[in-house]
Amino acid sequence: MFTVIFGREGCPYCVRAKDLAERLSNERDDFKFRYIDIIKEGVSKADLEKSAGKPCPTVPQIFVDQDHIGGFTEFEAYAKENLGLYQ
């Protein structure tokens, strides 16, 4: 499973998403992730919306195996349901 997190510096939910991904990566052999700072990498809102196939008004925007999951709240719920988070 490969997860990509698009975020930016100074965003508390981006930090939480990255921290959660680091935790999952440490706990599971089948979980890998990449964090992309949209400002440093020059990723625009339009780029994110094209990849997600819908409006992306906020960051982070998170994709698991190229499927758009949503933001931090959706990622945490996905991890609880599919990856055994908090069990």
MODELLER restraints for C-alpha pairs under 7 A, 6 or more apart:
rsr = mdl.restraints
at = mdl.atoms
rsr.add(forms.Gaussian(group=physical.xy_distance, feature=features.Distance(at['CA:1:A'], at['CA:30:A']), mean=5.77, stdev=0.5))
rsr.add(forms.Gaussian(group=physical.xy_distance, feature=features.Distance(at['CA:1:A'], at['CA:31:A']), mean=5.06, stdev=0.5))
rsr.add(forms.Gaussian(group=physical.xy_distance, feature=features.Distance(at['CA:1:A'], at['CA:32:A']), mean=6.26, stdev=0.5))
rsr.add(forms.Gaussian(group=physical.xy_distance, feature=features.Distance(at['CA:1:A'], at['CA:64:A']), mean=6.96, stdev=0.5))
rsr.add(forms.Gaussian(group=physical.xy_distance, feature=features.Distance(at['CA:1:A'], at['CA:65:A']), mean=6.01, stdev=0.5))
rsr.add(forms.Gaussian(group=physical.xy_distance, feature=features.Distance(at['CA:2:A'], at['CA:31:A']), mean=6.14, stdev=0.5))
rsr.add(forms.Gaussian(group=physical.xy_distance, feature=features.Distance(at['CA:2:A'], at['CA:32:A']), mean=4.93, stdev=0.5))
rsr.add(forms.Gaussian(group=physical.xy_distance, feature=features.Distance(at['CA:2:A'], at['CA:33:A']), mean=5.40, stdev=0.5))
rsr.add(forms.Gaussian(group=physical.xy_distance, feature=features.Distance(at['CA:2:A'], at['CA:64:A']), mean=5.88, stdev=0.5))
rsr.add(forms.Gaussian(group=physical.xy_distance, feature=features.Distance(at['CA:2:A'], at['CA:65:A']), mean=5.22, stdev=0.5))
rsr.add(forms.Gaussian(group=physical.xy_distance, feature=features.Distance(at['CA:3:A'], at['CA:32:A']), mean=6.26, stdev=0.5))
rsr.add(forms.Gaussian(group=physical.xy_distance, feature=features.Distance(at['CA:3:A'], at['CA:33:A']), mean=4.44, stdev=0.5))
rsr.add(forms.Gaussian(group=physical.xy_distance, feature=features.Distance(at['CA:3:A'], at['CA:34:A']), mean=6.38, stdev=0.5))
rsr.add(forms.Gaussian(group=physical.xy_distance, feature=features.Distance(at['CA:3:A'], at['CA:63:A']), mean=5.58, stdev=0.5))
rsr.add(forms.Gaussian(group=physical.xy_distance, feature=features.Distance(at['CA:3:A'], at['CA:64:A']), mean=4.37, stdev=0.5))
rsr.add(forms.Gaussian(group=physical.xy_distance, feature=features.Distance(at['CA:3:A'], at['CA:65:A']), mean=6.07, stdev=0.5))
rsr.add(forms.Gaussian(group=physical.xy_distance, feature=features.Distance(at['CA:4:A'], at['CA:33:A']), mean=5.59, stdev=0.5))
rsr.add(forms.Gaussian(group=physical.xy_distance, feature=features.Distance(at['CA:4:A'], at['CA:34:A']), mean=4.92, stdev=0.5))
rsr.add(forms.Gaussian(group=physical.xy_distance, feature=features.Distance(at['CA:4:A'], at['CA:35:A']), mean=5.96, stdev=0.5))
rsr.add(forms.Gaussian(group=physical.xy_distance, feature=features.Distance(at['CA:4:A'], at['CA:62:A']), mean=5.78, stdev=0.5))
rsr.add(forms.Gaussian(group=physical.xy_distance, feature=features.Distance(at['CA:4:A'], at['CA:63:A']), mean=5.22, stdev=0.5))
rsr.add(forms.Gaussian(group=physical.xy_distance, feature=features.Distance(at['CA:4:A'], at['CA:64:A']), mean=6.54, stdev=0.5))
rsr.add(forms.Gaussian(group=physical.xy_distance, feature=features.Distance(at['CA:5:A'], at['CA:34:A']), mean=6.28, stdev=0.5))
rsr.add(forms.Gaussian(group=physical.xy_distance, feature=features.Distance(at['CA:5:A'], at['CA:35:A']), mean=4.81, stdev=0.5))
rsr.add(forms.Gaussian(group=physical.xy_distance, feature=features.Distance(at['CA:5:A'], at['CA:36:A']), mean=6.04, stdev=0.5))
rsr.add(forms.Gaussian(group=physical.xy_distance, feature=features.Distance(at['CA:5:A'], at['CA:60:A']), mean=6.42, stdev=0.5))
rsr.add(forms.Gaussian(group=physical.xy_distance, feature=features.Distance(at['CA:5:A'], at['CA:61:A']), mean=5.95, stdev=0.5))
rsr.add(forms.Gaussian(group=physical.xy_distance, feature=features.Distance(at['CA:5:A'], at['CA:62:A']), mean=4.58, stdev=0.5))
rsr.add(forms.Gaussian(group=physical.xy_distance, feature=features.Distance(at['CA:5:A'], at['CA:63:A']), mean=6.56, stdev=0.5))
rsr.add(forms.Gaussian(group=physical.xy_distance, feature=features.Distance(at['CA:6:A'], at['CA:35:A']), mean=6.14, stdev=0.5))
rsr.add(forms.Gaussian(group=physical.xy_distance, feature=features.Distance(at['CA:6:A'], at['CA:36:A']), mean=4.89, stdev=0.5))
rsr.add(forms.Gaussian(group=physical.xy_distance, feature=features.Distance(at['CA:6:A'], at['CA:37:A']), mean=6.09, stdev=0.5))
rsr.add(forms.Gaussian(group=physical.xy_distance, feature=features.Distance(at['CA:6:A'], at['CA:38:A']), mean=6.15, stdev=0.5))
rsr.add(forms.Gaussian(group=physical.xy_distance, feature=features.Distance(at['CA:6:A'], at['CA:59:A']), mean=6.77, stdev=0.5))
rsr.add(forms.Gaussian(group=physical.xy_distance, feature=features.Distance(at['CA:6:A'], at['CA:60:A']), mean=5.35, stdev=0.5))
rsr.add(forms.Gaussian(group=physical.xy_distance, feature=features.Distance(at['CA:6:A'], at['CA:61:A']), mean=5.18, stdev=0.5))
rsr.add(forms.Gaussian(group=physical.xy_distance, feature=features.Distance(at['CA:6:A'], at['CA:62:A']), mean=6.25, stdev=0.5))
rsr.add(forms.Gaussian(group=physical.xy_distance, feature=features.Distance(at['CA:7:A'], at['CA:14:A']), mean=5.33, stdev=0.5))
rsr.add(forms.Gaussian(group=physical.xy_distance, feature=features.Distance(at['CA:7:A'], at['CA:36:A']), mean=6.19, stdev=0.5))
rsr.add(forms.Gaussian(group=physical.xy_distance, feature=features.Distance(at['CA:7:A'], at['CA:37:A']), mean=5.12, stdev=0.5))
rsr.add(forms.Gaussian(group=physical.xy_distance, feature=features.Distance(at['CA:7:A'], at['CA:38:A']), mean=5.83, stdev=0.5))
rsr.add(forms.Gaussian(group=physical.xy_distance, feature=features.Distance(at['CA:7:A'], at['CA:59:A']), mean=5.34, stdev=0.5))
rsr.add(forms.Gaussian(group=physical.xy_distance, feature=features.Distance(at['CA:7:A'], at['CA:60:A']), mean=4.54, stdev=0.5))
rsr.add(forms.Gaussian(group=physical.xy_distance, feature=features.Distance(at['CA:7:A'], at['CA:61:A']), mean=6.79, stdev=0.5))
rsr.add(forms.Gaussian(group=physical.xy_distance, feature=features.Distance(at['CA:8:A'], at['CA:14:A']), mean=6.74, stdev=0.5))
rsr.add(forms.Gaussian(group=physical.xy_distance, feature=features.Distance(at['CA:8:A'], at['CA:37:A']), mean=4.82, stdev=0.5))
rsr.add(forms.Gaussian(group=physical.xy_distance, feature=features.Distance(at['CA:8:A'], at['CA:38:A']), mean=5.70, stdev=0.5))
rsr.add(forms.Gaussian(group=physical.xy_distance, feature=features.Distance(at['CA:8:A'], at['CA:39:A']), mean=6.31, stdev=0.5))
rsr.add(forms.Gaussian(group=physical.xy_distance, feature=features.Distance(at['CA:13:A'], at['CA:60:A']), mean=6.62, stdev=0.5))
rsr.add(forms.Gaussian(group=physical.xy_distance, feature=features.Distance(at['CA:13:A'], at['CA:72:A']), mean=6.08, stdev=0.5))
rsr.add(forms.Gaussian(group=physical.xy_distance, feature=features.Distance(at['CA:14:A'], at['CA:59:A']), mean=6.71, stdev=0.5))
rsr.add(forms.Gaussian(group=physical.xy_distance, feature=features.Distance(at['CA:14:A'], at['CA:60:A']), mean=5.12, stdev=0.5))
rsr.add(forms.Gaussian(group=physical.xy_distance, feature=features.Distance(at['CA:17:A'], at['CA:72:A']), mean=5.46, stdev=0.5))
rsr.add(forms.Gaussian(group=physical.xy_distance, feature=features.Distance(at['CA:18:A'], at['CA:35:A']), mean=6.91, stdev=0.5))
rsr.add(forms.Gaussian(group=physical.xy_distance, feature=features.Distance(at['CA:21:A'], at['CA:33:A']), mean=6.65, stdev=0.5))
rsr.add(forms.Gaussian(group=physical.xy_distance, feature=features.Distance(at['CA:24:A'], at['CA:31:A']), mean=6.47, stdev=0.5))
rsr.add(forms.Gaussian(group=physical.xy_distance, feature=features.Distance(at['CA:25:A'], at['CA:31:A']), mean=5.13, stdev=0.5))
rsr.add(forms.Gaussian(group=physical.xy_distance, feature=features.Distance(at['CA:25:A'], at['CA:32:A']), mean=5.66, stdev=0.5))
rsr.add(forms.Gaussian(group=physical.xy_distance, feature=features.Distance(at['CA:38:A'], at['CA:44:A']), mean=6.98, stdev=0.5))
rsr.add(forms.Gaussian(group=physical.xy_distance, feature=features.Distance(at['CA:45:A'], at['CA:56:A']), mean=6.92, stdev=0.5))
rsr.add(forms.Gaussian(group=physical.xy_distance, feature=features.Distance(at['CA:48:A'], at['CA:56:A']), mean=6.71, stdev=0.5))
rsr.add(forms.Gaussian(group=physical.xy_distance, feature=features.Distance(at['CA:49:A'], at['CA:55:A']), mean=5.25, stdev=0.5))
rsr.add(forms.Gaussian(group=physical.xy_distance, feature=features.Distance(at['CA:49:A'], at['CA:56:A']), mean=5.54, stdev=0.5))
rsr.add(forms.Gaussian(group=physical.xy_distance, feature=features.Distance(at['CA:52:A'], at['CA:68:A']), mean=5.55, stdev=0.5))
rsr.add(forms.Gaussian(group=physical.xy_distance, feature=features.Distance(at['CA:59:A'], at['CA:71:A']), mean=6.55, stdev=0.5))
rsr.add(forms.Gaussian(group=physical.xy_distance, feature=features.Distance(at['CA:60:A'], at['CA:71:A']), mean=5.22, stdev=0.5))
rsr.add(forms.Gaussian(group=physical.xy_distance, feature=features.Distance(at['CA:60:A'], at['CA:72:A']), mean=6.47, stdev=0.5))
rsr.add(forms.Gaussian(group=physical.xy_distance, feature=features.Distance(at['CA:61:A'], at['CA:70:A']), mean=5.40, stdev=0.5))
rsr.add(forms.Gaussian(group=physical.xy_distance, feature=features.Distance(at['CA:61:A'], at['CA:71:A']), mean=4.96, stdev=0.5))
rsr.add(forms.Gaussian(group=physical.xy_distance, feature=features.Distance(at['CA:62:A'], at['CA:68:A']), mean=6.08, stdev=0.5))
rsr.add(forms.Gaussian(group=physical.xy_distance, feature=features.Distance(at['CA:62:A'], at['CA:69:A']), mean=5.55, stdev=0.5))
rsr.add(forms.Gaussian(group=physical.xy_distance, feature=features.Distance(at['CA:62:A'], at['CA:70:A']), mean=5.44, stdev=0.5))
rsr.add(forms.Gaussian(group=physical.xy_distance, feature=features.Distance(at['CA:62:A'], at['CA:71:A']), mean=5.91, stdev=0.5))
rsr.add(forms.Gaussian(group=physical.xy_distance, feature=features.Distance(at['CA:63:A'], at['CA:69:A']), mean=5.39, stdev=0.5))
rsr.add(forms.Gaussian(group=physical.xy_distance, feature=features.Distance(at['CA:69:A'], at['CA:75:A']), mean=6.21, stdev=0.5))
rsr.add(forms.Gaussian(group=physical.xy_distance, feature=features.Distance(at['CA:79:A'], at['CA:85:A']), mean=5.52, stdev=0.5))
rsr.add(forms.Gaussian(group=physical.xy_distance, feature=features.Distance(at['CA:80:A'], at['CA:86:A']), mean=6.73, stdev=0.5))
